[in-house]
């Protein structure tokens, strides 16, 4: 067993606990992210608003993935098909 396999095996219980906490406290975490983004935006006088919004969105997406909110339910086909036609080259 390699080093990475050992690390994965040791960190798996922690991942489960973090996921559980993200599910329980998702609203509080998202509220805290919004408050932090607002505070930083005010301190920078709106100079970095787009970057702050992008970062906040990515953080919320990561938190949703940790909480397994994007998992397909039982009996669904799995992934969602693309919204438009495939790109042509």
C-alpha positions in Angstrom: 0.0 0.0 0.0 1.4 3.4 -1.0 1.7 6.6 0.9 -1.3 8.1 -0.8 -3.4 5.1 -0.1 -2.5 5.3 3.6 -3.4 9.0 3.7 -6.7 8.4 2.0 -7.5 5.6 4.4 -6.7 7.8 7.4 -8.6 10.9 6.1 -11.7 9.1 5.1 -13.4 9.3 8.5 -12.6 13.0 8.7 -14.2 13.5 5.3 -17.4 11.8 6.5 -17.5 14.0 9.6 -16.9 17.2 7.6 -19.6 16.2 5.2 -22.0 15.6 8.1 -21.2 19.0 9.7 -21.7 20.7 6.3 -25.1 19.1 6.0 -26.1 20.2 9.5 -24.7 23.7 9.4 -24.9 24.6 5.7 -27.1 27.6 6.3 -24.8 29.0 9.0 -21.7 28.5 6.8 -23.3 30.2 3.8 -24.5 33.1 5.9 -20.9 33.4 7.2 -19.5 33.4 3.7 -22.0 36.1 2.7 -21.1 38.3 5.7 -17.3 37.8 5.0 -17.8 38.7 1.4 -19.8 41.8 2.3 -17.2 42.9 4.8 -14.3 42.5 2.4 -16.2 44.3 -0.4 -16.9 47.2 1.9 -13.2 47.4 3.0 -12.0 47.4 -0.6 -14.7 49.9 -1.5 -16.1 47.6 -4.3 -12.8 47.5 -6.2 -12.8 43.7 -6.2 -16.6 43.0 -6.2 -16.5 40.6 -9.2 -13.6 38.6 -7.7 -15.2 38.4 -4.3 -18.5 37.2 -5.8 -16.6 34.6 -7.9 -14.7 33.3 -4.8 -17.8 33.3 -2.7 -19.7 31.3 -5.3 -16.8 28.8 -5.6 -16.7 28.4 -1.8 -20.5 27.8 -1.6 -20.2 25.3 -4.4 -17.4 23.4 -2.6 -19.5 23.4 0.6 -22.5 22.0 -1.3 -20.3 19.3 -2.7 -19.0 18.4 0.8 -22.6 18.3 2.0 -23.4 16.0 -1.0 -26.3 18.2 -2.1 -25.5 17.6 -5.8 -25.8 13.8 -5.6 -28.4 12.3 -7.8 -31.3 10.7 -6.0 -32.1 7.0 -6.2 -33.5 5.9 -9.5 -32.2 8.9 -11.5 -30.0 8.6 -14.6 -27.0 10.0 -13.0 -25.6 13.0 -14.8 -27.6 15.8 -16.4 -27.4 16.1 -20.2 -25.8 19.2 -21.6 -28.1 22.2 -22.1 -27.2 22.9 -25.7 -26.0 21.2 -28.8 -22.5 19.8 -28.8 -19.8 22.2 -30.0 -18.6 21.9 -33.6 -15.0 22.0 -34.5 
